Amino acid sequence: MSLNDFILWKNLREGTLLASDSISAYNKILHLGLLELEMDLSGAKPYDHDDPKGNYNDKNQYFNRANNLGMPLLRQNATGFSKMYYWHMLNAINNHEKQAKKPLNKGMVCGNLGVSALAEGDIDAGIAYLAWAMREDRGWIKGKPENSIYASPLYIQFSEAAARGGISQFGGSAPWVSLKNALAKYNTAYKENIDIKSIFKELEDSPEHRALFEGAIWTIHRNLCLLREENARGIYEKNNNVFTRLRLFDGMVTLCRFVELRMKHHESRLKLLKKKDLKEALSGTLGTLLLKIFGNKWFKTETPKIPRFETSKTFNRFLKSKSKGKSSHNRSLLLLLVIRNYSVHMCDPDVPFFFDNVEFIFDEIIGAYLHYLKLRKII
């Protein structure tokens, strides 16, 4: 064996031993957690999700001892292990519910599982698990937003990343920092004073819409970080990989869909439109919705400016042309409409302006959302 071969063998052996130690430590934590949980599940009381009794902190009392074994993994950023830990805990709780025919609150385990998944970059699962947590805790959240998983320090440490100076675990501005930046630009352009708390309060009536909003921002953030990392590492000489570009575009389209859903939600609730117009607005496309809300004058003046996007180059030129000049509500609404609709007809991500100016597009979509909320006096 040569010296080089010996060093390679030695490093592999040391790495294997250290990995085995780590896995053994995790397996011990998991084993102890399942034992504690099994003992405490037997005494857990059935839970009424829609009409919970007692104190908020009592809802997961049966899970406290098992949770305290897994929490250090999450707090010390061993989130790969904490994700597996809480997934096994959730399975055990579900199995007990089925066997004992006894519903239990799973808000804590779902919340910790969701935060762990997000920290690992598993955005879709993370947001889904957080939505599950909100569903489990629905009886405690209504009228008490401080009980929401999104108000938990465990979530905020990643969404705001204050301990890292606003830089997320993936690099780049954390999701809430990007949102605050968009709000600041809107406030400066239109002499408003909207803060992030106003947005979150506006979303208190729909935990699912809040999940969609958070998920869209996380998807944009994660894939933008990947593209910039890809460029910094020199992986591609020219265009970035198609998968990540389309996932980033998907995130922006989801943000547009969120705005559309909120508009339809509020129009249905406020009933400010005539009955026929309201029916068409709620059942129609985003274009129809904008027509009914902002009127024929706006629609006939602005939408003819949208060319027929037969190629990605046409779309790219349109976006570039809209970046010029001062901020305007008309520009934000037009960009909301074309970003939302482009992917319905085209799937070509060869749109360099979009990927070079993601923050600009993001700010404009948020601006369209804020303009609507101000128009309807919702905030």
C-alpha positions in Angstrom: 0.0 0.0 0.0 1.4 3.4 -1.0 1.5 6.3 1.4 -1.3 8.0 -0.5 -3.5 4.9 -0.4 -2.8 4.6 3.3 -3.9 8.2 3.9 -7.1 7.7 1.9 -7.9 4.4 3.8 -7.2 6.2 7.2 -9.5 9.1 6.3 -12.2 6.8 5.2 -11.9 4.8 8.4 -12.0 7.9 10.6 -14.9 9.3 8.7 -16.8 6.0 9.0 -16.1 5.9 12.8 -17.3 9.5 13.3 -20.4 8.9 11.2 -21.2 5.8 13.1 -20.8 7.7 16.4 -23.1 10.4 15.2 -25.7 7.9 14.0 -25.5 5.9 17.2 -26.0 9.1 19.2 -29.0 10.0 17.1 -30.5 6.4 17.4 -30.1 6.6 21.2 -32.0 9.9 21.2 -34.7 8.5 19.0 -35.0 5.3 21.1 -35.3 7.3 24.3 -37.8 9.6 22.7 -40.0 6.8 21.6 -39.9 5.2 25.0 -40.9 8.5 26.7 -43.6 9.1 24.2 -45.0 5.6 24.5 -45.3 6.1 28.3 -46.9 9.5 28.0 -49.3 8.6 25.2 -51.2 6.2 27.5 -52.2 9.0 29.8 -52.9 11.6 27.0 -56.5 13.0 27.0 -58.5 13.1 23.8 -58.3 16.5 22.1 -61.1 18.6 20.5 -59.5 20.5 17.7 -62.4 22.9 17.2 -63.2 23.5 20.8 -60.1 22.9 22.9 -60.2 23.1 26.7 -57.7 24.1 29.3 -54.5 26.1 28.6 -52.7 26.5 25.3 -49.5 25.0 26.8 -51.4 21.9 27.9 -52.3 20.8 24.3 -49.1 18.9 23.8 -48.3 18.0 27.4 -48.0 14.3 26.4 -45.2 15.2 24.0 -43.1 17.5 26.3 -40.6 14.9 27.5 -40.0 13.4 24.0 -39.8 16.9 22.5 -37.1 17.9 25.0 -34.9 15.1 23.7 -35.3 16.2 20.1 -35.2 20.0 20.6 -31.4 20.2 21.1 -31.0 18.7 17.6 -33.0 21.5 16.1 -31.5 24.3 18.2 -28.0 23.1 17.4 -28.7 23.1 13.7 -28.5 19.3 13.4 -31.7 19.6 11.4 -31.2 16.5 9.3 -31.4 14.5 12.5 -34.3 16.6 13.9 -36.3 16.2 10.8 -36.0 12.4 11.0 -36.7 12.5 14.8 -39.9 14.4 14.5 -41.1 12.4 11.5 -40.8 9.2 13.6 -42.5 11.0 16.5 -45.4 12.0 14.3 -45.7 8.4 13.0 -45.9 7.0 16.5 -48.5 9.6 17.6 -50.6 8.8 14.5 -50.4 5.0 15.2 -51.5 5.6 18.8 -54.5 7.7 17.6 -55.7 5.0 15.3 -55.3 2.2 17.7 -56.8 4.0 20.7 -59.3 5.8 18.6 -58.3 9.0 20.4 -57.6 12.3 18.6 -54.6 14.2 19.9 -53.1 17.6 19.2 -50.0 17.3 16.9 -49.3 21.0 16.5 -45.9 20.9 18.2 -44.5 17.8 16.4 -45.8 19.1 13.0 -44.3 22.6 13.7 -40.9 21.2 14.7 -40.9 18.9 11.7 -41.8 21.7 9.4 -39.1 24.0 10.7 -36.5 21.2 10.5 -37.5 20.5 6.8 -37.3 24.2 5.9 -33.9 24.5 7.5 -32.8 21.5 5.3 -34.0 23.2 2.2 -37.0 20.9 1.8 -39.3 23.8 1.2 -42.5 22.0 -0.1 -42.5 19.6 2.8 -41.6 22.3 5.4 -44.5 24.6 4.4 -46.9 21.6 4.3 -45.9 20.5 7.8 -46.3 24.1 9.1 -49.7 24.2 7.5 -50.5 20.9 9.3 -49.4 22.5 12.6 -51.7 25.5 11.9 -54.6 23.1 11.2 -53.9 21.2 14.4 -53.8 24.4 16.5 -56.8 26.1 14.7 -58.8 26.3 18.0 -56.0 28.3 19.6 -54.9 30.5 16.7 -58.2 32.2 15.9 -58.0 35.6 17.4 -54.6 34.8 18.9 -51.9 35.1 16.2 -49.2 34.9 18.8 -50.0 31.1 18.9 -49.3 30.7 15.2 -46.2 28.6 14.2 -45.1 31.6 12.1 -44.8 33.6 15.4 -42.6 31.0 16.9 -38.9 31.9 17.5 -38.0 28.5 16.0 -39.5 29.6 12.6 -38.4 33.3 12.8 -34.8 32.3 13.3 -34.8 31.1 9.7 -37.4 33.4 8.1 -35.8 36.5 9.5 -32.3 35.2 10.3 -31.5 38.0 12.7 -28.7 36.1 14.3 -26.9 35.9 10.9 -27.5 39.6 10.1 -30.5 38.9 7.9 -28.7 36.3 5.8 -30.4 33.0 5.5 -28.8 29.6 6.0 -28.7 29.4 2.1 -27.0 32.7 1.6 -28.7 35.9 0.5 -31.4 38.0 2.2 -33.7 35.8 4.3 -37.3 35.6 3.1 -38.8 38.2 5.6 -35.8 40.5 4.9 -36.7 40.5 1.2 -40.3 41.2 2.1 -39.3 44.1 4.3 -37.1 45.5 1.5 -40.1 45.3 -0.9 -42.3 47.1 1.7 -39.7 49.8 2.2 -39.5 50.4 -1.6 -43.2 50.7 -1.8 -43.5 53.0 1.1 -40.8 55.3 -0.3 -42.4 55.4 -3.8 -45.9 56.0 -2.6 -45.3 57.8 0.7 -47.0 55.0 2.7 -46.1 53.4 6.1 -47.0 49.7 5.7 -45.0 47.3 7.9 -44.6 43.6 7.8 -47.0 43.2 10.8 -49.8 44.7 8.7 -49.3 42.1 6.0 -49.3 39.2 8.5 -52.4 40.6 10.3 -54.2 40.8 6.9 -53.6 37.0 6.5 -54.9 35.9 9.9 -58.2 34.9 8.4 -56.6 32.1 6.3 -53.7 30.0 7.5 -53.7 28.2 4.1 -53.2 31.5 2.3 -50.4 32.4 4.8 -48.7 29.1 4.0 -49.0 29.8 0.3 -47.5 33.2 0.8 -44.6 31.9 2.9 -44.0 29.0 0.6 -43.8 31.3 -2.5 -41.3 33.6 -0.8 -39.2 30.6 0.4 -39.2 29.0 -3.1 -38.1 32.2 -4.7 -35.4 32.7 -2.1 -34.0 29.1 -2.2 -33.8 28.9 -6.0 -32.4 32.4 -6.3 -29.6 31.4 -3.9 -28.9 28.3 -5.9 -28.6 30.2 -9.2 -26.2 32.7 -7.6 -24.2 29.9 -6.0 -24.1 28.2 -9.4 -22.8 31.3 -11.0 -20.2 31.9 -8.3 -18.9 28.4 -8.6 -18.6 28.6 -12.4 -20.7 25.5 -12.9 -22.3 26.9 -16.1 -20.5 29.4 -18.4 -23.7 31.1 -19.7 -27.3 30.1 -18.8 -28.1 28.5 -15.6 -29.6 25.0 -15.5 -33.2 24.8 -16.7 -34.5 23.0 -13.6 -33.6 25.7 -11.1 -34.6 28.6 -13.4 -38.1 27.1 -13.8 -38.4 26.4 -10.1 -37.6 30.1 -9.4 -40.1 31.1 -12.0 -42.6 28.7 -10.4 -42.1 30.5 -7.1 -42.9 33.9 -8.6 -45.9 32.5 -10.4 -47.1 31.1 -7.0 -46.7 34.5 -5.5 -48.9 35.9 -8.3 -51.5 33.2 -7.7 -51.4 34.1 -4.0 -52.3 37.7 -4.9 -55.1 36.6 -7.2 -56.5 34.3 -4.4 -56.4 37.2 -1.9 -58.1 39.5 -4.3 -60.9 37.0 -4.9 -61.2 36.2 -1.2 -61.7 39.9 -0.3 -64.0 40.6 -3.3 -66.2 37.7 -2.2 -66.2 39.1 1.4 -66.6 42.8 0.7 -69.2 42.5 -2.1 -68.4 46.0 -3.5 -68.9 44.9 -7.1 -72.2 44.5 -8.8 -73.6 41.0 -8.6 -72.9 40.1 -12.3 -69.4 41.6 -12.1 -68.6 39.9 -8.9 -69.6 36.5 -10.4 -67.4 37.1 -13.4 -64.5 38.3 -11.2 -64.6 35.3 -8.9 -65.0 32.7 -11.7 -62.8 34.2 -14.3 -59.2 34.7 -15.1 -56.8 37.1 -13.4 -57.4 39.5 -16.4 -61.1 39.4 -15.8 -60.6 40.0 -12.1 -58.3 43.0 -12.7 -60.8 44.4 -15.2 -63.7 44.2 -12.7 -61.7 45.7 -9.8 -59.7 48.4 -11.6 -62.3 49.2 -14.3 -62.5 49.4 -18.1 -60.5 52.6 -18.3 -57.4 50.9 -16.7 -57.9 47.7 -18.7 -58.3 49.4 -22.1 -55.4 51.7 -21.4 -52.9 49.3 -20.0 -53.5 45.8 -21.4 -53.1 46.7 -25.1 -49.4 47.4 -24.1 -48.9 43.7 -23.6 -47.5 42.1 -26.8 -48.3 38.6 -27.9 -45.5 36.5 -26.3 -44.7 34.1 -29.1 -41.1 33.7 -28.0 -39.2 34.2 -24.8 -37.3 37.0 -26.4 -40.5 39.0 -26.8 -41.3 38.4 -23.1 -37.7 39.4 -22.1 -38.0 42.7 -24.1 -41.3 43.5 -22.5 -40.0 43.0 -18.9 -36.9 45.1 -19.8 -39.0 47.9 -21.1 -41.2 47.9 -18.0 -38.1 48.4 -15.7 -37.6 51.9 -17.0 -39.1 55.0 -15.5 -40.6 55.7 -12.1 -42.6 53.2 -10.0 -46.3 53.1 -10.8 -49.3 51.0 -9.8 -50.1 50.3 -13.5 -46.6 48.8 -14.0 -47.1 46.5 -10.9 -50.5 45.3 -12.0 -49.2 44.6 -15.6 -46.3 42.6 -14.3 -48.6 40.7 -12.0 -50.7 39.8 -15.0 -48.0 38.8 -17.5 -45.9 36.9 -15.0 -49.0 34.9 -13.9 -50.0 34.2 -17.5 -46.7 33.6 -19.3 -46.1 30.1 -17.9 -49.6 29.0 -19.0 -48.5 29.4 -22.7 -44.7 29.2 -22.6 -42.2 27.1 -20.7 -39.0 28.6 -22.2 -36.9 30.1 -19.3 -34.5 31.9 -21.7 -35.5 35.2 -20.1 -32.2 36.7 -18.8 -33.8 40.0 -17.6 -36.1 38.1 -15.3 -33.3 36.1 -13.7 -31.0 39.1 -13.5 -33.7 41.2 -11.8 -35.6 38.9 -9.6 -35.7 41.4 -6.7 -37.3 44.0 -9.1 -40.0 41.6 -10.2 -40.6 40.4 -6.6 -41.0 44.0 -5.4 -43.5 44.8 -8.2 -45.7 41.8 -7.4 -45.7 42.7 -3.8 -46.5 46.3 -4.9 -49.5 45.1 -6.8 -50.7 43.2 -3.7 -50.2 46.3 -1.5 -52.0 48.6 -4.0 -55.0 46.4 -4.0 -55.1 46.2 -0.2 -54.9 50.0 0.0 -57.5 50.5 -2.7 -60.0 48.3 -0.7 -58.9 49.9 2.6 -58.0 46.5 4.0 -54.8 47.9 5.5 
